């Protein structure tokens, strides 16, 4: 794709939905003219025709020769269900690092078979699964030979009956699998290297999610900012942190899906999702609606259905946060926070920009999405929030030329990233104490009370910059302990969120009180909410 006179398309094909954007050169640069999303069954051709007709109906002179749209250039990314891997090892302890690494890289670990309890029947169930993509045999250096022999005898007997199943040997303890041809076998050393080698066995299965990572990294370089990206879809979720120097951390999590497939049978998982719902429905009704959201994600996407979808998105972000495991290594100045999350992890400070993408955020209004991000990915400090509403980051990440990818993003970034607003997360104000918020826009200052344990919405339209000063009788935690702090922020659809709630956010155990809290926090940010 070039910046010539021909319009072009980006296409993001997911497991449940498809999104497309029409981009055309105007005044010497690319412009994002229209975008749309639909159930994946609609198909790309119908969606592209719809975009062309929309733009032509608005201005017939914008697109040159619109009838020629089928021949216009396209860049497409395709996200498929996570690859499935079965792990076999001499012990559960040997499998733990492999399972952790494969899980964080977006694989779905379907089974673990160990030498000390493996039997032919158990191995057969795990390895003969017709949807299994890969078998990994873990035998670290120094493992007893008899244990390896026992494991390989069981695994080899079954794997030999799956002629198309690739096998990866992890570690140096095993040299071959009996009955498995050498050309089906690859070798990795440590867990991370094993995952990298495994990608060679099933190329392209994670390409769509890797493309999103590349685009966010390019965005950080273009903007010269610390950028975090989260993508929550029907089958998995991706999260990364990037700086102008490159990707700092990344994770792809199959269980980070909007409603994981395991929720169809796991009532505890359904209840964990339902905890985020502000709807007064009976627990059995909510569980059924969540199962339906997994089975038919586009069926119930408006009104209360959109609220339930955002509750599921919150739960997905919470799972992503749990797996992310902040350890405080990138704290500026080595600040030690007086709080940790429920897993004992220390939250890092907020990035400069947080970009949300994926089908999970397609139905709810932008301001409500902003609060969902603040509720779950809780870090002290100020952050600008944006939404990849046209889902262009994935397709643009498929461009292999880094310079071309940066030019493409630089030209359309203003239209591609919908400004959701800014958030300041500042815990530390004690109950019954009050501080002050001063918001200065164009030299005019507005003073508001700062309340403990609350989220306050300050009207700040898109494109408007402001200086925000927080003053408190107690020390606030915003990157350092301070009673008076100042931030430069920009507005958006959700304005400015000033959040003094705890890190992590603690919800009441009683369902009625929990729903009341969630509803009170969310209601002002739903554009069509009842008064």
C-alpha positions in Angstrom: 0.0 0.0 0.0 1.3 3.5 -0.9 0.0 7.0 -0.5 -0.9 7.3 -4.2 -4.2 8.4 -5.6 -5.9 5.0 -5.1 -8.1 4.5 -2.0 -7.5 1.4 0.1 -9.0 -0.7 2.8 -8.0 -2.2 6.1 -9.7 -5.4 7.2 -9.6 -7.0 10.6 -11.2 -10.5 10.6 -11.8 -11.8 14.1 -13.4 -15.0 15.4 -16.8 -13.3 16.0 -16.7 -10.0 14.1 -15.2 -8.3 11.1 -14.2 -4.6 11.0 -13.2 -2.6 7.9 -12.0 0.9 7.2 -11.9 3.0 4.0 -8.8 5.1 3.7 -8.2 7.6 0.8 -5.6 10.2 0.0 -6.9 13.7 0.4 -4.8 16.9 0.3 -1.6 14.9 0.0 -2.1 12.5 2.9 -4.2 9.5 3.9 -7.5 10.1 5.5 -9.8 7.6 7.4 -13.1 8.3 5.7 -15.4 5.5 7.1 -15.4 2.4 9.1 -17.8 -0.3 10.2 -18.0 -3.6 12.0 -20.4 -6.6 11.6 -20.7 -10.2 12.5 -18.0 -12.2 10.7 -20.6 -14.1 8.7 -21.4 -10.8 6.8 -18.0 -11.1 5.0 -15.5 -8.6 3.8 -17.0 -7.8 0.4 -20.4 -6.7 1.7 -18.8 -4.5 4.4 -16.4 -2.9 1.9 -19.3 -2.1 -0.5 -21.2 -0.6 2.3 -18.3 1.7 3.2 -17.9 2.9 -0.4 -21.6 3.5 -0.8 -21.6 5.6 2.5 -18.8 7.8 1.4 -20.2 8.2 -2.1 -23.6 9.1 -0.8 -22.1 11.8 1.4 -19.8 13.3 -1.3 -19.8 11.8 -4.8 -16.5 13.5 -5.7 -14.5 12.2 -2.8 -13.7 8.7 -4.3 -12.3 8.5 -7.8 -14.1 5.8 -9.8 -16.0 4.2 -6.9 -17.2 1.3 -9.0 -13.6 0.1 -9.1 -13.5 -0.6 -5.4 -13.0 -4.4 -5.7 -9.6 -3.7 -7.2 -8.4 -1.2 -4.5 -5.5 -2.3 -2.3 -6.3 -4.1 0.9 -4.3 -4.9 4.0 -5.8 -7.6 6.2 -5.2 -9.3 9.5 -7.0 -12.4 10.6 -7.3 -13.6 14.2 -8.1 -17.3 14.7 -8.8 -19.3 17.8 -5.7 -19.8 20.0 -3.6 -22.8 19.1 -4.1 -25.8 21.4 -1.1 -27.6 23.0 -0.8 -30.7 25.1 2.2 -30.9 27.5 3.9 -34.1 28.6 6.6 -34.1 31.2 8.5 -36.3 33.7 6.8 -34.4 36.6 4.3 -31.6 37.2 7.1 -29.4 38.5 8.9 -29.8 35.1 5.7 -28.8 33.3 4.9 -25.6 35.3 7.3 -23.3 33.5 6.2 -24.6 30.2 2.6 -24.2 31.0 3.2 -20.7 32.3 5.1 -19.6 29.2 2.6 -21.2 26.7 -0.3 -19.6 28.5 1.2 -16.1 28.5 2.0 -16.5 24.7 -1.6 -17.1 23.8 -1.8 -20.9 23.6 -4.6 -22.9 25.1 -3.0 -25.7 27.2 -5.6 -28.5 26.9 -3.8 -31.2 28.9 -0.8 -32.1 31.0 0.5 -35.7 31.1 3.3 -36.6 33.6 5.5 -39.7 33.8 4.6 -40.4 37.4 0.9 -40.7 36.7 0.6 -41.1 33.0 -1.3 -44.0 31.6 -2.0 -44.9 28.0 -5.7 -44.0 28.3 -5.0 -40.5 29.8 -2.4 -39.8 27.1 -4.7 -41.0 24.4 -7.4 -38.7 25.5 -5.0 -35.7 25.5 -3.0 -36.4 22.4 -5.7 -37.8 20.1 -7.9 -34.7 20.5 -8.6 -33.9 16.8 -8.4 -30.1 17.6 -4.9 -30.4 19.1 -2.3 -28.4 17.2 0.9 -29.4 19.0 2.5 -31.8 21.5 5.3 -30.7 23.7 7.5 -33.2 25.6 9.4 -31.6 28.5 12.5 -33.5 29.6 15.0 -31.1 31.3 18.7 -31.9 31.5 19.6 -34.1 34.4 16.3 -36.0 34.4 16.6 -39.7 35.3 16.7 -41.9 32.2 14.1 -44.3 33.4 11.6 -41.5 33.9 12.2 -40.2 30.4 11.9 -43.7 29.0 8.6 -44.2 30.8 7.2 -40.9 29.5 8.4 -41.4 25.9 7.0 -44.9 25.8 3.5 -43.7 26.7 3.6 -40.5 24.5 5.2 -42.2 21.5 2.6 -45.0 21.5 -0.2 -42.4 21.0 1.6 -39.8 19.0 2.5 -42.4 16.4 -1.2 -42.6 15.6 -1.4 -38.9 14.9 0.8 -38.6 11.7 0.1 -34.9 11.2 0.7 -33.7 14.8 4.0 -31.8 15.3 6.1 -32.7 18.4 8.5 -30.4 20.2 11.1 -31.7 22.6 11.8 -29.2 25.4 15.2 -29.6 27.2 18.0 -31.9 26.4 16.9 -35.0 28.3 15.1 -36.6 25.3 16.5 -37.1 21.9 13.6 -38.7 20.0 10.0 -39.9 20.5 9.6 -43.6 19.6 7.4 -44.1 16.6 7.5 -40.4 15.6 9.4 -39.5 12.4 12.3 -37.1 13.0 10.9 -34.6 10.4 7.9 -34.1 12.7 10.1 -33.2 15.7 11.5 -29.8 16.6 13.7 -29.0 19.7 13.6 -26.1 22.1 15.8 -25.6 25.1 14.3 -23.4 27.9 10.5 -22.7 28.1 10.7 -19.4 26.2 12.8 -21.0 23.4 10.3 -23.9 23.2 7.4 -21.5 22.6 9.5 -19.7 19.9 10.3 -23.0 18.2 6.7 -24.1 18.5 5.6 -21.2 16.3 7.5 -22.8 13.4 5.3 -25.8 13.7 2.0 -23.9 13.2 3.0 -20.6 11.4 0.5 -17.8 11.3 -1.8 -18.9 14.1 -0.9 -15.8 16.2 -0.2 -13.4 13.3 -3.2 -11.2 13.9 -2.3 -10.6 17.6 1.4 -10.1 16.8 0.4 -7.5 14.2 -1.4 -5.5 16.9 1.8 -5.6 19.0 3.8 -4.2 16.1 1.4 -1.4 15.5 1.4 -0.3 19.2 5.2 -0.3 19.2 5.2 1.9 16.1 2.7 4.2 17.7 5.0 4.6 20.7 7.8 5.6 18.4 5.7 8.0 16.3 4.2 9.8 19.4 7.4 9.5 21.5 5.2 8.2 24.4 4.9 5.2 26.7 1.9 3.5 25.1 0.0 0.5 26.4 -2.3 -1.5 24.2 -5.1 -3.9 25.2 -7.1 -5.9 22.7 -10.0 -8.1 24.0 -11.7 -10.3 21.5 -14.0 -13.4 21.4 -11.2 -15.9 21.7 -8.3 -14.2 23.5 -6.8 -10.9 24.8 -3.5 -9.1 24.1 -1.8 -6.6 26.3 1.6 -4.9 25.8 3.6 -1.9 27.0 5.8 -0.1 24.5 8.2 2.8 24.7 9.9 4.7 21.9 12.7 2.1 22.3 10.5 -0.9 21.6 8.2 -3.4 23.4 8.8 -3.6 27.1 6.4 -6.3 28.0 3.6 -8.3 26.2 1.2 -11.1 27.0 -1.4 -12.9 24.9 -4.0 -14.8 27.0 -6.6 -17.2 25.7 -8.5 -17.0 29.0 -8.6 -13.2 28.5 -11.4 -13.7 26.0 -14.6 -11.7 26.5 -16.3 -14.9 27.7 -13.8 -17.8 27.7 -15.0 -21.1 26.3 -14.5 -22.7 29.7 -17.3 -20.5 31.1 -19.9 -22.7 29.3 -19.2 -25.3 32.0 -17.5 -23.4 34.8 -20.1 -21.7 37.0 -17.4 -20.1 39.2 -16.0 -18.3 36.1 -19.5 -17.1 35.2 -20.0 -15.8 38.7 -16.7 -13.9 38.6 -17.8 -12.2 35.4 -21.3 -11.5 36.8 -19.7 -9.7 39.8 -19.0 -6.8 37.4 -22.6 -6.5 36.2 -24.8 -3.7 37.5 -28.0 -5.4 36.2 -30.5 -6.5 38.8 -31.2 -9.8 37.0 -31.3 -13.1 38.9 -27.9 -15.0 39.0 -29.3 -17.8 36.9 -30.5 -15.3 34.2 -27.1 -13.6 34.1 -25.3 -16.9 33.7 -27.5 -17.9 30.8 -27.0 -14.5 29.2 -23.2 -14.8 29.6 -23.3 -18.3 28.0 -25.3 -16.8 25.1 -22.7 -14.0 24.8 -20.1 -16.7 24.3 -22.3 -18.7 21.8 -23.8 -15.8 19.8 -21.7 -12.6 20.7 -23.7 -10.3 18.4 -27.2 -11.3 19.5 -27.6 -9.0 22.5 -25.5 -6.0 21.8 -27.8 -3.0 22.8 -29.3 -1.6 26.0 -28.8 -4.0 28.9 -27.0 -6.4 26.6 -24.3 -3.7 26.1 -24.0 -3.3 29.8 -23.5 -7.0 30.3 -21.0 -7.1 27.5 -19.0 -4.4 29.2 -19.2 -6.3 32.5 -17.7 -9.3 30.7 -15.0 -7.0 29.2 -14.2 -5.7 32.8 -13.8 -9.3 33.9 -11.6 -10.1 30.9 -9.4 -7.1 31.7 -9.2 -8.2 35.3 -7.9 -11.7 34.2 -5.4 -10.0 31.9 -4.2 -7.8 34.8 -3.9 -10.9 37.1 -1.8 -12.7 34.4 0.3 -9.5 33.7 1.8 -9.6 37.2 3.2 -6.1 37.7 6.3 -6.3 39.8 7.2 -2.6 40.0 10.4 -3.0 37.9 9.7 0.0 35.7 8.9 2.4 38.5 10.4 5.8 38.1 12.7 6.4 41.0 12.1 3.0 42.6 8.9 4.2 44.4 7.5 1.7 46.9 3.7 1.7 46.9 1.9 1.1 50.2 -0.5 -1.3 48.4 -0.5 -4.4 46.2 -3.1 -6.2 44.2 -4.8 -9.4 45.3 -1.8 -11.4 44.1 0.8 -9.4 45.9 2.0 -7.6 42.8 3.0 -3.9 43.0 1.2 -1.8 40.4 3.3 0.2 38.0 2.6 3.8 37.2 0.2 4.6 34.4 1.5 4.9 30.8 1.2 8.1 28.8 -1.4 6.6 26.5 -3.7 3.6 26.9 -5.3 2.3 23.6 -8.2 -0.2 23.7 -9.1 -2.3 20.7 -11.2 -5.4 19.9 -14.8 -6.5 19.5 -15.4 -6.3 23.3 -15.5 -2.5 23.1 -17.6 -2.2 20.0 -21.1 -1.9 21.5 -20.7 0.2 24.7 -20.4 4.0 24.5 -16.9 5.4 24.6 -17.1 7.1 28.1 -18.2 3.8 29.6 -15.3 2.0 28.0 -13.0 4.6 29.5 -14.3 3.8 33.0 -14.0 0.1 32.4 -10.3 0.6 31.6 -9.8 2.6 34.8 -11.7 0.2 36.9 -9.5 -2.8 36.0 -6.1 -1.7 34.8 -5.5 0.4 37.9 -2.2 2.3 38.1 -1.5 5.5 40.0 -1.0 8.6 37.9 -2.5 10.3 34.8 -3.2 8.5 31.5 -4.8 9.5 28.2 -7.4 7.0 27.0 -8.1 6.2 23.4 -10.1 3.6 21.4 -9.0 2.0 18.1 -12.6 2.2 17.0 -12.0 1.3 13.4 -9.7 -1.6 14.4 -7.0 -0.5 12.0 -4.0 -1.3 14.3 -4.1 -5.0 13.6 -4.2 -4.7 9.8 -1.5 -1.9 9.7 0.7 -4.1 11.8 0.7 -6.6 8.9 2.8 -4.2 6.9 6.3 -5.6 7.1 8.1 -2.4 6.2 8.6 -0.5 9.5 9.0 2.9 7.7 5.8 2.4 5.7 3.9 1.3 8.8 5.0 4.4 10.7 4.0 6.7 7.8 0.6 5.0 7.5 -0.1 5.4 11.3 1.2 9.0 11.4 -1.2 10.1 8.7 -4.3 8.6 10.2 -3.6 8.4 13.9 -5.8 11.4 14.7 -8.9 9.8 13.2 -8.0 6.2 14.1 -7.7 6.8 17.8 -11.0 8.0 19.2 -10.3 10.1 22.3 -12.0 8.7 25.3 -10.6 11.3 27.7 -8.0 11.2 30.5 -8.0 9.7 33.9 -6.1 10.6 37.1 -5.9 7.7 39.6 -4.9 9.1 43.0 -5.6 6.9 46.0 -4.5 7.8 49.5 -7.2 10.3 50.6 -8.7 9.0 53.8 -12.5 8.7 54.3 -14.3 11.8 55.5 -11.5 13.9 54.3 -11.7 16.3 51.4 -9.3 17.9 49.0 -9.6 20.2 46.0 -9.4 19.7 42.2 -8.5 22.8 40.1 -9.0 22.5 36.4 -7.6 25.3 34.3 -8.7 25.6 30.6 -7.6 28.6 28.5 -6.7 30.5 31.7 -10.0 29.9 33.4 -9.9 27.8 36.6 -12.8 25.7 37.9 -12.5 24.5 41.5 -14.2 21.2 42.6 -14.1 19.1 45.8 -11.9 16.0 45.8 -13.7 13.2 47.6 -12.2 10.0 49.0 -13.2 6.7 47.5 -15.0 8.2 44.5 -14.7 8.6 40.8 -15.6 12.1 39.6 -16.4 13.1 36.0 -15.2 16.5 34.9 -16.5 17.8 31.5 -13.5 18.2 29.2 -14.4 17.9 25.5 -12.2 16.2 22.9 -9.2 18.2 21.8 -9.3 20.5 24.8 -6.1 20.5 27.0 -6.2 21.4 30.7 -4.0 21.7 33.7 -5.3 19.8 36.6 -4.1 20.3 40.2 -5.0 18.0 43.0 -4.5 19.3 46.6 -5.2 17.1 49.6 -4.7 17.1 53.4 -3.3 13.5 53.0 -0.5 12.2 50.8 -1.8 11.1 47.4 -0.1 8.3 45.5 0.4 9.3 41.9 4.0 8.3 41.1 5.3 9.8 44.4 3.8 10.7 47.7 2.5 14.3 47.5 -0.2 16.5 48.9 -0.3 18.7 45.8 0.3 17.4 42.3 -0.3 18.8 38.8 -1.0 17.1 35.5 -1.4 18.2 31.9 -4.4 16.3 30.4 -6.6 16.2 27.3 -10.3 15.8 26.9 -12.4 13.2 25.2 -15.8 11.6 25.0 -15.7 10.7 28.7 -14.1 14.0 29.8 -11.7 13.7 32.7 -12.0 11.0 35.4 -10.6 11.9 38.8 -10.4 8.6 40.7 -9.5 8.4 44.4 -10.7 4.8 44.9 -8.5 2.0 46.2 -5.9 0.0 44.3 -7.1 -2.7 43.6 -10.7 -1.7 43.4 -12.6 -3.6 46.1 -16.2 -4.4 45.4 -18.7 -5.2 48.2 -19.5 -8.9 48.6 -23.2 -8.4 49.0 -24.8 -8.4 45.5 -27.2 -5.6 46.1 -24.5 -3.2 47.4 -22.1 -4.2 44.7 -24.6 -3.5 41.9 -25.5 -0.2 43.5 -21.8 0.9 43.5 -21.3 -0.2 39.9 -24.4 1.5 38.7 -23.5 4.7 40.5 -20.1 4.8 39.0 -21.2 3.9 35.5 -24.5 5.6 35.0 -23.2 9.1 34.2 -21.0 7.7 31.4 -23.8 5.9 29.5 -25.1 8.4 27.0 -28.6 6.8 26.9 -28.9 5.9 30.6 -32.1 6.5 32.4 -32.2 9.6 34.7 
